[in-house]
Amino acid sequence: MVEERGRIVAVEADAIWVETIQRSGCHGCAAKSGCGTGLLGDYWASASRIRVALNSWDPDRVRLNDIAVIGIAEHTLTTAALLVYLVPLLALLALAYAGNLLAGEPGAIAGAIVGLALGAVAVRWFSRRHASDPNYSPLLLRIESP
């Protein structure tokens, strides 16, 4: 289970909104303060709000500004990463190859553009189709007081 901590910014009857700070993976490195990549990651860090279903949690136990620990299964994260990166790339390569066979280099360029666009549309379709799927939603693991 991949965990992330965030501050609770809103409480609804069946869900909470958690604000997390998106940072680069460099913060686990020992050289984070002296590395240019880590500094760029701090510069581009941004807040993200995520809706998390309460499921069996009692909404009265949850208060604003508490720290929520949310998690998502590792296989879900792996599946999502493969989908986001591989589907557009494979569609780009397949249609570029087909375009090259049909019309040479201009066909390959057009096929690559169309393939990338179709791959992105396929990822978007999958994302919307599984938006309410609990397997692709973060879980509230525990609440920590600030």
C-alpha positions as protocol buffer text, in pm:
chain_id: "A"
residue {
  index: 1
  type: MET
  ca { x: 0 y: 0 z: 0 }
}
residue {
  index: 2
  type: VAL
  ca { x: 141 y: 338 z: -103 }
}
residue {
  index: 3
  type: GLU
  ca { x: 63 y: 598 z: 164 }
}
residue {
  index: 4
  type: GLU
  ca { x: 42 y: 977 z: 155 }
}
residue {
  index: 5
  type: ARG
  ca { x: -34 y: 1227 z: 429 }
}
residue {
  index: 6
  type: GLY
  ca { x: -253 y: 1530 z: 376 }
}
residue {
  index: 7
  type: ARG
  ca { x: -456 y: 1789 z: 562 }
}
residue {
  index: 8
  type: ILE
  ca { x: -834 y: 1751 z: 576 }
}
residue {
  index: 9
  type: VAL
  ca { x: -983 y: 2066 z: 421 }
}
residue {
  index: 10
  type: ALA
  ca { x: -1352 y: 1966 z: 399 }
}
residue {
  index: 11
  type: VAL
  ca { x: -1580 y: 1705 z: 552 }
}
residue {
  index: 12
  type: GLU
  ca { x: -1893 y: 1573 z: 380 }
}
residue {
  index: 13
  type: ALA
  ca { x: -2143 y: 1313 z: 500 }
}
residue {
  index: 14
  type: ASP
  ca { x: -1976 y: 1033 z: 305 }
}
residue {
  index: 15
  type: ALA
  ca { x: -1633 y: 1168 z: 212 }
}
residue {
  index: 16
  type: ILE
  ca { x: -1351 y: 1404 z: 304 }
}
residue {
  index: 17
  type: TRP
  ca { x: -1135 y: 1631 z: 91 }
}
residue {
  index: 18
  type: VAL
  ca { x: -764 y: 1593 z: 158 }
}
residue {
  index: 19
  type: GLU
  ca { x: -504 y: 1845 z: 44 }
}
residue {
  index: 20
  type: THR
  ca { x: -165 y: 1695 z: -32 }
}
residue {
  index: 21
  type: ILE
  ca { x: 152 y: 1861 z: -155 }
}
residue {
  index: 22
  type: GLN
  ca { x: 284 y: 1704 z: -474 }
}
residue {
  index: 23
  type: ARG
  ca { x: 662 y: 1682 z: -464 }
}
residue {
  index: 24
  type: SER
  ca { x: 924 y: 1505 z: -663 }
}
residue {
  index: 25
  type: GLY
  ca { x: 1062 y: 1175 z: -538 }
}
residue {
  index: 26
  type: CYS
  ca { x: 1388 y: 1346 z: -446 }
}
residue {
  index: 27
  type: HIS
  ca { x: 1283 y: 1412 z: -87 }
}
residue {
  index: 28
  type: GLY
  ca { x: 1382 y: 1058 z: 7 }
}
residue {
  index: 29
  type: CYS
  ca { x: 1741 y: 1120 z: -103 }
}
residue {
  index: 30
  type: ALA
  ca { x: 2016 y: 1220 z: 141 }
}
residue {
  index: 31
  type: ALA
  ca { x: 2137 y: 1499 z: -92 }
}
residue {
  index: 32
  type: LYS
  ca { x: 1796 y: 1667 z: -126 }
}
residue {
  index: 33
  type: SER
  ca { x: 1910 y: 2007 z: 1 }
}
residue {
  index: 34
  type: GLY
  ca { x: 2215 y: 2026 z: -225 }
}
residue {
  index: 35
  type: CYS
  ca { x: 2068 y: 1886 z: -543 }
}
residue {
  index: 36
  type: GLY
  ca { x: 1937 y: 2099 z: -830 }
}
residue {
  index: 37
  type: THR
  ca { x: 1663 y: 1849 z: -911 }
}
residue {
  index: 38
  type: GLY
  ca { x: 1536 y: 1862 z: -553 }
}
residue {
  index: 39
  type: LEU
  ca { x: 1533 y: 2241 z: -561 }
}
residue {
  index: 40
  type: LEU
  ca { x: 1336 y: 2240 z: -887 }
}
residue {
  index: 41
  type: GLY
  ca { x: 1093 y: 1991 z: -731 }
}
residue {
  index: 42
  type: ASP
  ca { x: 1035 y: 2231 z: -441 }
}
residue {
  index: 43
  type: TYR
  ca { x: 978 y: 2517 z: -685 }
}
residue {
  index: 44
  type: TRP
  ca { x: 717 y: 2323 z: -884 }
}
residue {
  index: 45
  type: ALA
  ca { x: 547 y: 2162 z: -581 }
}
residue {
  index: 46
  type: SER
  ca { x: 174 y: 2223 z: -583 }
}
residue {
  index: 47
  type: ALA
  ca { x: -124 y: 2141 z: -366 }
}
residue {
  index: 48
  type: SER
  ca { x: -374 y: 1884 z: -485 }
}
residue {
  index: 49
  type: ARG
  ca { x: -717 y: 1814 z: -338 }
}
residue {
  index: 50
  type: ILE
  ca { x: -839 y: 1456 z: -339 }
}
residue {
  index: 51
  type: ARG
  ca { x: -1186 y: 1331 z: -250 }
}
residue {
  index: 52
  type: VAL
  ca { x: -1164 y: 1024 z: -26 }
}
residue {
  index: 53
  type: ALA
  ca { x: -1470 y: 815 z: 62 }
}
residue {
  index: 54
  type: LEU
  ca { x: -1519 y: 757 z: 435 }
}
residue {
  index: 55
  type: ASN
  ca { x: -1654 y: 402 z: 384 }
}
residue {
  index: 56
  type: SER
  ca { x: -1681 y: 265 z: 739 }
}
residue {
  index: 57
  type: TRP
  ca { x: -1538 y: 574 z: 910 }
}
residue {
  index: 58
  type: ASP
  ca { x: -1767 y: 779 z: 1135 }
}
residue {
  index: 59
  type: PRO
  ca { x: -1778 y: 1139 z: 1001 }
}
residue {
  index: 60
  type: ASP
  ca { x: -1792 y: 1268 z: 1361 }
}
residue {
  index: 61
  type: ARG
  ca { x: -1439 y: 1133 z: 1422 }
}
residue {
  index: 62
  type: VAL
  ca { x: -1300 y: 1346 z: 1140 }
}
residue {
  index: 63
  type: ARG
  ca { x: -1220 y: 1715 z: 1194 }
}
residue {
  index: 64
  type: LEU
  ca { x: -1091 y: 1990 z: 970 }
}
residue {
  index: 65
  type: ASN
  ca { x: -713 y: 2032 z: 970 }
}
residue {
  index: 66
  type: ASP
  ca { x: -653 y: 1679 z: 1101 }
}
residue {
  index: 67
  type: ILE
  ca { x: -388 y: 1486 z: 913 }
}
residue {
  index: 68
  type: ALA
  ca { x: -534 y: 1204 z: 706 }
}
residue {
  index: 69
  type: VAL
  ca { x: -320 y: 915 z: 590 }
}
residue {
  index: 70
  type: ILE
  ca { x: -459 y: 792 z: 261 }
}
residue {
  index: 71
  type: GLY
  ca { x: -339 y: 498 z: 57 }
}
residue {
  index: 72
  type: ILE
  ca { x: -377 y: 319 z: -271 }
}
residue {
  index: 73
  type: ALA
  ca { x: -282 y: -38 z: -356 }
}
residue {
  index: 74
  type: GLU
  ca { x: 54 y: -82 z: -528 }
}
residue {
  index: 75
  type: HIS
  ca { x: -93 y: -291 z: -811 }
}
residue {
  index: 76
  type: THR
  ca { x: -345 y: -13 z: -879 }
}
residue {
  index: 77
  type: LEU
  ca { x: -66 y: 243 z: -902 }
}
residue {
  index: 78
  type: THR
  ca { x: 137 y: 14 z: -1129 }
}
residue {
  index: 79
  type: THR
  ca { x: -163 y: -48 z: -1355 }
}
residue {
  index: 80
  type: ALA
  ca { x: -236 y: 323 z: -1379 }
}
residue {
  index: 81
  type: ALA
  ca { x: 128 y: 408 z: -1457 }
}
residue {
  index: 82
  type: LEU
  ca { x: 147 y: 144 z: -1729 }
}
residue {
  index: 83
  type: LEU
  ca { x: -179 y: 266 z: -1876 }
}
residue {
  index: 84
  type: VAL
  ca { x: -77 y: 632 z: -1880 }
}
residue {
  index: 85
  type: TYR
  ca { x: 269 y: 573 z: -2026 }
}
residue {
  index: 86
  type: LEU
  ca { x: 242 y: 261 z: -2242 }
}
residue {
  index: 87
  type: VAL
  ca { x: -95 y: 293 z: -2416 }
}
residue {
  index: 88
  type: PRO
  ca { x: -19 y: 629 z: -2588 }
}
residue {
  index: 89
  type: LEU
  ca { x: 335 y: 516 z: -2670 }
}
residue {
  index: 90
  type: LEU
  ca { x: 226 y: 185 z: -2820 }
}
residue {
  index: 91
  type: ALA
  ca { x: -53 y: 354 z: -3017 }
}
residue {
  index: 92
  type: LEU
  ca { x: 197 y: 613 z: -3144 }
}
residue {
  index: 93
  type: LEU
  ca { x: 443 y: 344 z: -3256 }
}
residue {
  index: 94
  type: ALA
  ca { x: 178 y: 119 z: -3413 }
}
residue {
  index: 95
  type: LEU
  ca { x: 14 y: 395 z: -3616 }
}
residue {
  index: 96
  type: ALA
  ca { x: 350 y: 549 z: -3712 }
}
residue {
  index: 97
  type: TYR
  ca { x: 455 y: 209 z: -3849 }
}
residue {
  index: 98
  type: ALA
  ca { x: 124 y: 165 z: -4032 }
}
residue {
  index: 99
  type: GLY
  ca { x: 148 y: 518 z: -4171 }
}
residue {
  index: 100
  type: ASN
  ca { x: 502 y: 452 z: -4289 }
}
residue {
  index: 101
  type: LEU
  ca { x: 390 y: 139 z: -4472 }
}
residue {
  index: 102
  type: LEU
  ca { x: 104 y: 326 z: -4641 }
}
residue {
  index: 103
  type: ALA
  ca { x: 258 y: 664 z: -4723 }
}
residue {
  index: 104
  type: GLY
  ca { x: 624 y: 674 z: -4625 }
}
residue {
  index: 105
  type: GLU
  ca { x: 762 y: 939 z: -4393 }
}
residue {
  index: 106
  type: PRO
  ca { x: 465 y: 1182 z: -4411 }
}
residue {
  index: 107
  type: GLY
  ca { x: 235 y: 890 z: -4329 }
}
residue {
  index: 108
  type: ALA
  ca { x: 456 y: 793 z: -4036 }
}
residue {
  index: 109
  type: ILE
  ca { x: 441 y: 1147 z: -3897 }
}
residue {
  index: 110
  type: ALA
  ca { x: 64 y: 1166 z: -3939 }
}
residue {
  index: 111
  type: GLY
  ca { x: 21 y: 818 z: -3795 }
}
residue {
  index: 112
  type: ALA
  ca { x: 233 y: 906 z: -3493 }
}
residue {
  index: 113
  type: ILE
  ca { x: 25 y: 1216 z: -3421 }
}
residue {
  index: 114
  type: VAL
  ca { x: -303 y: 1028 z: -3465 }
}
residue {
  index: 115
  type: GLY
  ca { x: -174 y: 734 z: -3259 }
}
residue {
  index: 116
  type: LEU
  ca { x: -68 y: 958 z: -2973 }
}
residue {
  index: 117
  type: ALA
  ca { x: -406 y: 1133 z: -2976 }
}
residue {
  index: 118
  type: LEU
  ca { x: -597 y: 804 z: -2988 }
}
residue {
  index: 119
  type: GLY
  ca { x: -384 y: 665 z: -2705 }
}
residue {
  index: 120
  type: ALA
  ca { x: -460 y: 971 z: -2493 }
}
residue {
  index: 121
  type: VAL
  ca { x: -832 y: 935 z: -2570 }
}
residue {
  index: 122
  type: ALA
  ca { x: -817 y: 568 z: -2468 }
}
residue {
  index: 123
  type: VAL
  ca { x: -652 y: 658 z: -2137 }
}
residue {
  index: 124
  type: ARG
  ca { x: -914 y: 928 z: -2075 }
}
residue {
  index: 125
  type: TRP
  ca { x: -1195 y: 681 z: -2157 }
}
residue {
  index: 126
  type: PHE
  ca { x: -1052 y: 422 z: -1915 }
}
residue {
  index: 127
  type: SER
  ca { x: -1011 y: 688 z: -1646 }
}
residue {
  index: 128
  type: ARG
  ca { x: -1371 y: 807 z: -1676 }
}
residue {
  index: 129
  type: ARG
  ca { x: -1504 y: 453 z: -1691 }
}
residue {
  index: 130
  type: HIS
  ca { x: -1327 y: 362 z: -1367 }
}
residue {
  index: 131
  type: ALA
  ca { x: -1374 y: 694 z: -1184 }
}
residue {
  index: 132
  type: SER
  ca { x: -1622 y: 544 z: -937 }
}
residue {
  index: 133
  type: ASP
  ca { x: -1446 y: 207 z: -912 }
}
residue {
  index: 134
  type: PRO
  ca { x: -1333 y: 162 z: -548 }
}
residue {
  index: 135
  type: ASN
  ca { x: -1026 y: -29 z: -668 }
}
residue {
  index: 136
  type: TYR
  ca { x: -899 y: 291 z: -830 }
}
residue {
  index: 137
  type: SER
  ca { x: -988 y: 524 z: -542 }
}
residue {
  index: 138
  type: PRO
  ca { x: -772 y: 621 z: -245 }
}
residue {
  index: 139
  type: LEU
  ca { x: -862 y: 473 z: 94 }
}
residue {
  index: 140
  type: LEU
  ca { x: -862 y: 651 z: 429 }
}
residue {
  index: 141
  type: LEU
  ca { x: -620 y: 449 z: 641 }
}
residue {
  index: 142
  type: ARG
  ca { x: -600 y: 653 z: 960 }
}
residue {
  index: 143
  type: ILE
  ca { x: -638 y: 999 z: 1110 }
}
residue {
  index: 144
  type: GLU
  ca { x: -357 y: 1174 z: 1296 }
}
residue {
  index: 145
  type: SER
  ca { x: -409 y: 1487 z: 1503 }
}
residue {
  index: 146
  type: PRO
  ca { x: -192 y: 1783 z: 1398 }
}
